[in-house]
Amino acid sequence: MDSGPPLRDIGCFALVARHLSFSRAAAELGVSQPAASQAVGRLERALGVRLFERTSREVRLSPAGKALLPYAEALLESVAAFSAEARRLASPEGAAVRLAYPPPAGGLAARIARRMARHDPPAEVELRPAGRAAALAALAAGEVTAAIIAAPFPRELTTAARFHVPVGHLAVPAGDPLAGLPRLQPERLARHRVLLPRERPPGGMWARLAARIGPHRQHVVADEIDDFAAALDLVAAGVGLLPTPSLVVASVRRDDVAFVPLDAGDLRLTYALAWRGERLSAGLMALVRTAQECLWTR
């Protein structure tokens, strides 16, 4: 039976694809950059396809890489779930299920809670809205079972049920001349302030966007921007413009704010269900399975 390429090489491919950087992927893996390059090279030779298009200035996914990435991510999540289920079976004691989530993922959190309430026997999920910093603190303190958090994900946490939220619009005041444009490029924002959080973990969407627009266009409004719907108040007040996820654009209707399509590359927020691997329970594994089911059937 063909065992296929090693999981560590597939994991390296997924990390490089997430960061579009061999050096950042290597740093997250705790290996050297040449080692990460060799892992991707081995995988490319094993598969017979080129996964990345490399130049001296950038790394991009090839068409084959784009097609294979969802399969790689699904495989890695399945392996993580397999290992977590095995650990749960070795330590089956259960505990109450408490889920922290950021406002953009509120719809998913609600679907998870409803679906688990229909289990036999029913399982109650206590939902706790929380930004990234608060969610990580709650996980560390054992105050929540799991949390939906945005990438990059701390190495000490186990993750599953990853999903991506495109950030393809810019929220502007309704009366602003920009509101009438069919599309916006970052270069058109030279005279405008763009609202950004102070905390921008390397490799995350906010760090990539900040590098694209330049420091003279940034207006820091908080340590984090997790509640985009509330941040629209700042846009309406003329404080600045806000890069906005598609989930918010589709769900929010305001007369004082307009959403203009933004041409700034592949901007997206990546979220995942995260938990501490040493705190397994039957409730946690039911939560992981339910989150995956909700994403597969949305």
N, C-alpha and C positions, 0 to 999 in steps of 0.2 A: 504494500500500500504506500502510495506517495504521501509523505508527511507534509510536503509543501515547504515554503520558506519559513525560517525561524520567526517566531512571534516578536523577538526583540528587533529584528530588521523592519517588520511591519510597523511596530510601535515607533521606531525612529522615523520612518516615512511619514506617519501621521503627524508627528511633532513638527517635522520640517515643513509639512504642508500647512500646519496651523500658524506657524510663525513666519513662513516664507524666509527662513534664515537657518542655515546650518549651525552657525555659532550659538544662536539662542536655543535651538533644539538640543545641542550638545550640552549647554550649561544646565538645562532642565534635567537632562538625563545623567549629569555628573560624569560625562566622558569628554574626550578631546574632540575638536572639530574634525580632524582627519578620521577619527573613529566613526563619527556620524556619517561622514561622506562615504566611507568604506561600507557601512551598513546599507545605505541606500544603493550604492553601486552593486552590492551583492544581490539585493532584491531585484534591481533592474535586470541583471543578468539571469536570475532565476526565472523571472517572468517573461523575459524577451521583449520588454518594452521600455521606453524612456519615460520616467515619471516626472522629471523636472526639466525645464529649459533654463540653463544656467548661462549667465553672462558675468562679466567682471563687476557689474553694478547691481544685479538683482537676480533673484531666484523666483521662477514662476512655475506653476503646475502645467505640465503638458496636457494635451487632450486626454491621453490615456491616464495620466495621474488624476485628473478631475473625475474621470469615470470610475476609477478604482478606489478613490478616497472614501466614499460612503461605505463601501464593503469593508475596508480596513477598519474604519471606526466601529462598525457594527461587530466585526470579529473581536476587536479588543474589548468592547463592552461586554460581549458574551463571555469572554474568558474571565473578565473581572467579576461578572455575576456568578459564573461557575465556581470560582475560588471563594467568593463570599458565601455562597450557599453551602459549600463544603465546610467552611468555618462555622456557619450557623448550626449545621447538623452536629458538629462536634461540641457546640455550646448552645443548647436549644432554649435557654431561659429567655422568656419574653419580657417586654417592657412597653410602657405607653409610647405611642407614636406622636411625635411633635415635629412639625415641618416648618422651617423658616424659609421665606421666599421674598424676592424683591418685587416691587409693584409691577414691572413689566411681565412677570411670570405669574401674576395673580390668577389669570384664567386657567393656566395649567394646574396650579395648586388646587383650585376649586374643583376641577375635573377629577384630580387624584382623590380628593376627599370624598366626593360623591360616589366614585366607583368603589372605593374601599368600604363605604357605608353599605353597599349592596352585596358585599362578600357574605359568605355563609361559613362561620358566623360573622356578623357585621363587625367592622373595625373602625373605630372613631379616630380621626386625624385632627389634632389640634394645630390650626394654622397660625403662624406668627409672622406678620410682615416685618422685614428687616433688611437693611442695606448690607453691603458686602462685609464691612468691618464688624457690624453687630452680629451678623450670621456666623462669621468665623469665630468670634469670641464665644458665642453660644455653643458652637460645636466643641470648642476647646474645653469649656466648662461642663460639658455634658448636659446642658439645659435643653437641647433639642436633639432629636434622633438623627435628623439629616437636614440639609439646607440646599436650596437651589441657589447657586452662586455663578457669577460670571467669570470667564477665563481672564488671566491665567490661574490655574488651579494649584494650590499648595501641594507639594510633593507628599506631605504626610497624610493627605486625604485620599480616599478611594472614590472614584467617580463613575457614574453610569448615566444612561439616558441623556446624552448630549444633544443639544439642538441649537440651531443658529437663527438669530433674528436680524434680518438686514436693516441697516441704517442708511436709507436712501433718500431722505428728505431733510430739508432745513426749515425749521419753524421761524417765521418772520412776522412782525406786526402786520395786521391786515392792510393798513394804509401805506405801508412801505413800498417804494417803487420796485423793490425786488419781488414783491408778491405777484406782479404781473408777468414775470419772466417764465418761459416754458421750462427752462432748466437753468441750473447754476453750476459754475465751475469754481473751485476754491480761489482761483486767481481774481474772481470778481469781488472778493470779500475784503480787499485791501483796506477799505475805509470803514469796515464794520467790525464790531466786536463779536466774537464767537464764544459762547458760554462753555466752559470746560471745568471738570473737577480737578482738584489739587492732586488727588491720588490717581496716578496713571501707571499701573504696573507694566513693565516692559513686555512687549508682545501683544498687549491688549489693544482694543479698538481705539481707546482714547489716546494712547501713546502714538499710534500710527497716524491718527488724525492731527494731533498736535504737531507732529513732524511735517505734515503736509501743508498746514496753513501758516506755519511760522510763528515765532513768539510774539511779534508785534500785534497779532490779531486775536490773541487769547485773553479771555476775561474769566478768571477763576472765581467761582461763585460758592463753592462748598468743597469739603473734602471728597465727597462722592456725589454723583448724580444718579440716583436710583429711581426716584419718583419723577419720571418725565412729565406726567400729566400736571403735577404741581409746578414743575419748573417752567411750564408754559406761561405762568403768571408773570415771570420775569421777562419773557419775550413780549407779552402784551404791554408791559410797562416800558418797553424800549431799552431794557438793560443790555440786551444782546440777542444774538441769534442762536438757535439750539439745534444741533444734529439730532434727528428724531427717528426712533425705530418704527418699522412698518406697523407693528402691533398697535402703537399709539396713534399713528396716522389713521388707521382703520377704525379705531374705536372712539376717538375724541372729536367732538364737533364744537367749535368755538367761533363766534363772529369776529373776535378781535385778533385771531391768529390765522395765518395762511401757511400751508405746507408746500414748498417748492422742491421738485426733484433735484437731487444733488449729485453731480458727476464727480465723485471723489474716489473712484476705484471700488474695490470689493470691501466696503466697510460693513462689518456685522459684529454683533455681540454674540458670543458663544456662552451658553449656559450649560450646566450639568447638575445632576443630583449628587451631592457630596456627603460623605460621612467618614468617621474615624473607624478604620478597619478593626480595631480591637474592641469595638462596642457593638457587636453583632447581636441580633435578636430576630425572632420570627417576625415581629412587626416591621422591622427594618427591611427584611428581604421581601415581605409582602408589599411594602412601599416601593421598593426598587422595581419589582415586577409590574406594579400598577402604573408607575410613571412611564415605563417602556411601552405598556399597552396603550396608554393615553396618547403617546407620541406616534405610535404606529397607526392608530385608528382616527387621528384628528382629521 
